[in-house]
Amino acid sequence: MKISPNPVSDLLKINYQSADYEGVSEVRVFSSNGQMIIDLKKGTAIGMNEYLIETSQLIAGTYYVFIRNSKGTVQDVFVKI
């Protein structure tokens, strides 16, 4: 998973490579204190996937993004400015 820009102000772009999974993935964003802020279901195809997440409503701080499906979970960190 690659996220950009980091830090972000309004729109976070997530590039996610799926080698062998096609279906629906959960995309979740958590605050630094563990509160789930965003919970989305996104279609995932084999190959490169791009997800866009609106971040303008988030307060400044550190956030953790997780993508989960039946093949596993990947995670990364981003900073909202």
C-alpha positions as CSV (number, residue, x, y, z in Angstrom):
1,M,0.0,0.0,0.0
2,K,1.2,3.5,-0.8
3,I,-0.5,6.6,0.4
4,S,-0.1,10.2,-0.9
5,P,0.2,13.0,-0.2
6,N,1.6,12.5,3.2
7,P,1.0,14.8,5.0
8,V,-2.5,15.3,3.6
9,S,-4.9,18.2,3.8
10,D,-8.1,17.4,1.8
11,L,-7.9,14.2,-0.2
12,L,-5.9,11.0,0.5
13,K,-5.0,8.7,-2.3
14,I,-4.3,5.1,-1.5
15,N,-2.7,2.8,-4.1
16,Y,-3.2,-0.9,-3.2
17,Q,-1.8,-3.8,-5.2
18,S,-3.9,-7.0,-5.0
19,A,-2.0,-10.0,-6.3
20,D,-4.8,-12.6,-5.9
21,Y,-7.9,-11.1,-4.4
22,E,-11.0,-9.8,-6.2
23,G,-14.0,-8.6,-4.2
24,V,-14.9,-6.1,-1.5
25,S,-12.2,-4.8,0.9
26,E,-12.8,-2.9,4.1
27,V,-10.9,0.5,4.3
28,R,-10.8,1.8,7.8
29,V,-9.1,4.9,9.3
30,F,-8.4,5.2,13.0
31,S,-7.3,8.1,15.1
32,S,-4.1,8.0,17.2
33,N,-6.3,7.1,20.2
34,G,-7.8,4.1,18.5
35,Q,-11.2,5.6,17.5
36,M,-12.5,4.4,14.1
37,I,-13.1,7.6,12.1
38,I,-13.8,6.2,8.6
39,D,-15.3,2.8,7.6
40,L,-15.7,2.1,3.9
41,K,-16.3,-0.9,1.6
42,K,-14.4,-0.6,-1.6
43,G,-14.3,-2.9,-4.7
44,T,-10.9,-4.5,-5.2
45,A,-9.7,-6.0,-8.5
46,I,-6.6,-8.1,-9.1
47,G,-3.8,-5.6,-9.9
48,M,-3.5,-2.0,-8.9
49,N,-6.4,-0.3,-7.1
50,E,-6.8,3.4,-6.2
51,Y,-9.0,4.5,-3.4
52,L,-9.7,8.2,-2.6
53,I,-10.6,9.3,0.9
54,E,-11.9,12.7,1.8
55,T,-9.9,14.0,4.8
56,S,-11.0,17.6,5.0
57,Q,-13.3,16.8,8.0
58,L,-10.5,15.3,10.0
59,I,-8.7,17.3,12.7
60,A,-4.9,17.7,12.4
61,G,-3.0,14.6,13.7
62,T,-1.8,11.1,13.0
63,Y,-4.1,8.5,11.5
64,Y,-3.8,4.8,10.7
65,V,-5.4,3.3,7.6
66,F,-6.1,-0.4,7.3
67,I,-7.2,-2.4,4.2
68,R,-8.7,-5.8,5.1
69,N,-10.1,-8.6,3.0
70,S,-10.1,-12.4,3.1
71,K,-6.4,-12.5,2.1
72,G,-5.2,-10.4,5.0
73,T,-4.7,-6.8,6.3
74,V,-2.2,-4.1,5.3
75,Q,-1.7,-0.9,7.2
76,D,0.0,2.5,6.9
77,V,0.1,5.8,8.7
78,F,-0.6,9.4,7.5
79,V,-0.6,12.8,9.0
80,K,-3.5,15.3,8.5
81,I,-2.4,18.9,8.4
